Amino acid sequence: MSEKHMTRRVFVLSAAGAGLEAADVGSAPLLFREDWTATPPNIPLTQRDVANPDLRVTVHGQGPPLVKKSFHDAREWDPHYVWSGLAKTPWAVSLSFADGRLLDLTGSATVRWRSRQSGFRALRAIVGLEGGSWLVSEDSDPASSHWRVREFAFPATRWRRLDISTVTEASWVDGPALGRVRSVGFTDLMPGGRSGACSRLDWIEVYGNLAADRPG
């Protein structure tokens, strides 16, 4: 059985970044999954690289950031993935429902992804709230020599404010309101350094609930 169809397991990331495997949470439903299209490499990442027709992608940063949908045809094991190695400035990628539906990421809501970082890069979750503000998680997925799956709970991590225009973290937020979230994504808060200092994301899943009503 391929990794993309394995039983869902939880990897809770502590503030220190250690991954601890726990039992299957199985409580919050899957809101969306994005695998990226099985098409040739593309720079920058655009909507044509999004496999899920319900989602819209946005690449954040200045430059514009040269975030790439990468793939190496000569490697049988190589997935189609997002790669930050050419980014000249800090970058972020976010996904939202095309019809404007909002997410409720309270309770047992989690984010799960398969990624591989190099150098000092550590991948973090970001959320865009209904009012326009953005947050970035303290929990992160650090460097690894291989692809691996990580998962952590949205309500369990601490959050800092995020300047989405420069992709720069700011002050801590106490008790952020995660009940009406417009976008979910990821960043390592750093420019790319080619293959030796970069982040890679194969796929991402978000578990939670839809907000009770749609935006007016």
C-alpha positions as CSV (number, residue, x, y, z in Angstrom):
1,M,0.0,0.0,0.0
2,S,1.4,3.4,-1.0
3,E,2.1,6.1,1.7
4,K,-0.6,8.3,0.2
5,H,-3.2,5.7,1.2
6,M,-1.9,4.6,4.6
7,T,-4.0,4.8,7.8
8,R,-3.9,8.3,9.2
9,R,-1.6,8.6,12.1
10,V,-0.9,11.7,14.3
11,F,2.5,13.2,14.7
12,V,2.3,15.8,17.4
13,L,5.1,18.4,17.0
14,S,6.3,19.9,20.3
15,A,7.6,23.5,20.5
16,A,11.1,21.9,20.4
17,G,10.2,20.3,17.1
18,A,10.3,16.7,18.2
19,G,7.9,14.3,16.3
20,L,6.0,11.9,18.5
21,E,3.7,9.3,17.0
22,A,0.4,9.0,18.7
23,A,-2.8,7.0,18.0
24,D,-5.1,7.7,15.1
25,V,-7.2,10.7,16.1
26,G,-10.0,9.9,13.6
27,S,-12.3,12.7,15.0
28,A,-12.2,15.7,12.7
29,P,-13.2,15.1,9.0
30,L,-11.0,15.8,6.1
31,L,-11.7,19.3,4.7
32,F,-9.3,19.1,1.8
33,R,-6.1,17.5,0.4
34,E,-3.8,18.9,-2.2
35,D,-1.3,16.7,-4.1
36,W,-0.3,19.0,-7.0
37,T,-0.7,18.1,-10.6
38,A,1.3,15.3,-12.3
39,T,2.7,17.7,-14.9
40,P,6.2,19.0,-15.8
41,P,8.0,21.4,-13.4
42,N,6.7,25.0,-13.4
43,I,8.1,28.2,-11.9
44,P,6.5,30.1,-10.4
45,L,3.8,27.8,-8.8
46,T,0.4,28.8,-10.3
47,Q,-3.2,27.6,-10.3
48,R,-2.5,25.1,-13.0
49,D,-0.4,23.2,-10.6
50,V,-3.3,22.7,-8.2
51,A,-4.9,19.2,-8.5
52,N,-7.9,19.8,-6.3
53,P,-10.5,21.8,-8.4
54,D,-12.2,23.2,-5.2
55,L,-9.0,25.0,-4.1
56,R,-7.3,28.2,-5.1
57,V,-3.6,28.8,-4.5
58,T,-1.7,32.0,-3.6
59,V,2.0,32.5,-3.4
60,H,3.0,35.2,-1.0
61,G,6.2,37.3,-0.7
62,Q,8.1,39.9,-2.5
63,G,9.9,39.6,-5.7
64,P,7.7,37.7,-6.7
65,P,9.0,34.7,-4.8
66,L,10.2,32.0,-7.2
67,V,8.4,29.1,-5.5
68,K,8.5,26.1,-7.9
69,K,6.3,23.1,-8.6
70,S,9.2,20.6,-9.0
71,F,9.6,17.1,-10.4
72,H,12.5,14.9,-11.6
73,D,11.3,12.6,-14.3
74,A,14.4,10.4,-14.0
75,R,13.7,9.4,-10.4
76,E,10.9,6.8,-10.1
77,W,10.4,7.7,-6.4
78,D,10.2,11.5,-6.9
79,P,6.8,13.1,-6.2
80,H,5.4,16.3,-7.7
81,Y,6.1,18.8,-5.0
82,V,6.5,22.5,-4.0
83,W,10.1,23.6,-3.7
84,S,11.5,26.8,-2.2
85,G,15.1,26.5,-3.3
86,L,15.0,29.4,-5.8
87,A,13.0,31.9,-3.7
88,K,14.9,35.2,-3.4
89,T,12.9,36.4,-0.4
90,P,10.8,34.8,2.4
91,W,7.8,33.1,0.9
92,A,4.5,31.3,1.8
93,V,1.9,29.3,-0.1
94,S,-1.7,29.2,1.0
95,L,-4.8,27.3,-0.2
96,S,-8.5,28.4,0.2
97,F,-11.8,27.2,-1.1
98,A,-12.7,28.7,-4.4
99,D,-16.3,29.4,-3.3
100,G,-15.3,31.3,-0.2
101,R,-16.2,28.7,2.4
102,L,-14.6,29.3,5.8
103,L,-12.9,26.7,8.0
104,D,-13.5,25.9,11.7
105,L,-10.1,24.8,12.9
106,T,-10.9,24.5,16.6
107,G,-11.4,21.4,18.6
108,S,-9.5,18.4,17.1
109,A,-8.6,20.2,13.8
110,T,-5.2,19.2,12.5
111,V,-2.9,19.8,9.5
112,R,-0.9,16.9,8.0
113,W,1.7,16.9,5.3
114,R,4.6,15.0,3.7
115,S,7.7,17.1,3.4
116,R,11.5,17.2,3.4
117,Q,13.6,20.2,4.5
118,S,17.3,20.9,4.1
119,G,19.7,23.1,5.9
120,F,18.2,25.1,8.8
121,R,14.8,25.3,7.1
122,A,11.8,24.3,9.2
123,L,8.3,24.2,7.7
124,R,5.5,25.9,9.6
125,A,1.7,26.1,9.1
126,I,0.1,29.5,8.3
127,V,-3.6,30.5,8.6
128,G,-5.4,33.4,7.1
129,L,-8.3,34.6,9.2
130,E,-11.7,35.9,8.0
131,G,-10.8,39.5,8.9
132,G,-7.6,39.5,6.8
133,S,-5.0,38.9,9.5
134,W,-2.5,36.0,9.3
135,L,-0.8,33.7,11.8
136,V,2.2,31.4,11.7
137,S,2.7,28.4,13.9
138,E,5.4,27.9,16.5
139,D,5.5,24.2,15.8
140,S,7.5,23.3,12.8
141,D,8.9,20.4,10.7
142,P,12.7,20.6,10.6
143,A,15.3,19.2,8.2
144,S,15.3,15.5,7.3
145,S,17.3,13.3,4.9
146,H,14.1,11.7,3.6
147,W,10.5,12.4,2.9
148,R,8.3,12.0,6.0
149,V,4.8,12.7,7.3
150,R,4.0,15.1,10.1
151,E,0.8,16.2,11.7
152,F,-0.1,18.5,14.6
153,A,-3.2,20.1,16.1
154,F,-4.1,23.7,15.2
155,P,-5.4,24.6,18.7
156,A,-2.4,23.0,20.4
157,T,0.3,25.1,18.9
158,R,1.2,28.7,19.7
159,W,0.9,31.3,17.0
160,R,2.6,34.5,16.0
161,R,1.2,37.2,13.9
162,L,2.4,37.1,10.3
163,D,3.0,40.0,7.9
164,I,1.9,38.2,4.8
165,S,3.3,40.8,2.4
166,T,6.9,40.2,3.7
167,V,6.3,36.8,5.2
168,T,7.8,37.9,8.5
169,E,6.7,36.8,12.0
170,A,5.7,39.3,14.7
171,S,4.2,39.2,18.2
172,W,2.6,36.2,19.9
173,V,-1.2,35.9,19.8
174,D,-3.0,34.7,22.9
175,G,-6.0,32.5,22.2
176,P,-6.4,33.2,18.4
177,A,-9.9,32.8,17.0
178,L,-9.5,29.8,14.7
179,G,-13.2,29.3,14.1
180,R,-13.4,31.3,10.9
181,V,-10.3,30.6,8.8
182,R,-10.1,31.6,5.1
183,S,-6.8,30.0,4.1
184,V,-4.3,27.4,5.3
185,G,-0.7,27.0,4.0
186,F,2.9,26.7,4.8
187,T,6.2,28.6,5.0
188,D,9.7,28.3,6.4
189,L,10.0,32.1,6.8
190,M,13.3,32.2,4.8
191,P,14.5,32.6,1.3
192,G,15.7,29.6,-0.6
193,G,19.3,28.4,-0.9
194,R,18.9,25.9,-3.7
195,S,19.0,22.2,-2.8
196,G,21.1,22.7,0.3
197,A,18.8,25.1,2.1
198,C,15.2,24.7,1.1
199,S,11.7,23.3,1.9
200,R,9.8,20.7,-0.1
201,L,6.1,19.7,0.3
202,D,4.7,16.7,-1.5
203,W,1.1,17.0,-0.2
204,I,-1.0,18.6,2.5
205,E,-4.3,17.6,4.3
206,V,-6.4,19.8,6.5
207,Y,-8.8,18.2,9.0
208,G,-11.6,20.2,10.7
209,N,-15.1,21.5,10.0
210,L,-16.7,24.1,7.9
211,A,-17.6,27.3,9.6
212,A,-21.3,27.4,10.5
213,D,-22.1,30.0,7.9
214,R,-20.5,31.5,4.8
215,P,-19.1,35.0,4.7
216,G,-21.7,37.7,4.0
